[in-house]
């Protein structure tokens, strides 16, 4: 069996770490566009507010004004706070 040489002509590539630390991007970065993750994050908020609005509409149509407004207010505040 041949001994391995320190000067290997075909070194093994070093794998990058599986998880990279997220760092904020500069706001004044030229030609800055939203990343798919940022767009997905915004879409989640849009869907959540839409669902809360739909429930508000159903409550108002059923004549439950107080319950509907209270539920929508709580849901909207929780979404907005996040």
N, C-alpha and C positions, 0 to 999 in steps of 0.2 A: 504494500500500500504506500503510495507516495505521500510525503508530508506536504501539508498545505503551506504555500508560500505567503509571506506577509504582503507581497506586491501582487495581489490577485488581479489578473487582467479583466475580470468581470465582477466587479464588486456588486453586492446586493443593494438594491435601492432602499433607502430609508423610508418607511411608511410615515405619512403625516399623522399627527395625533387625531384620534377619532372625533374629538369635539374641540372646536375652536371657541375661544372667548369672544363674545359679541362686544364690539366696540362701537360707540356712536359715530355717526358720520358728521362731517362738518356741514353746517347749514349754508355756508357761503360757497360750497363746492360748485364749480361751474358745471352746467348741464346735468344737474342732479335730478334724477327721476326716482319714482317710488319703486321699491323692490316688490317682488311678488308677496313676500311675507307682510309688508306694510299694507298692501292692497287687501290681503286676506283678513288682516286685523280690522281694517275699516269695514269690510263687508260683514264681519261678524256683528259689529255694532249696528249696522244698517238693518240687518235681519232681526236683531233683538228689539230694536225700537219699533220695527214694523210689526212684530208679533205683539208687543205691548199695545200698539195702536189698534191692532185688530181686535184684541180683547176689550179695549175701551169702546170701540164701535159696537161690539155685541152687547156690552153692558148698557150703553146708552139706548140702543134699539129696544132692549128689554125693559127700559124704564128704571134701571138701577143706577141712577146718576151718582149718588154718593159712593157706592161701592166701586163703580167703574173709575171714577176720578181718583179715589184713594189708591186703588190698585195700580193705576197707570202712573200716578205720582211716585209711588214707592219703587215700581219697576224702573221708571225712567231715571230716578235718582241713583239707583244701584248701578244701572248701565253707565250713566254719566260719571259716577264716582270711579268706576273701573278705568 
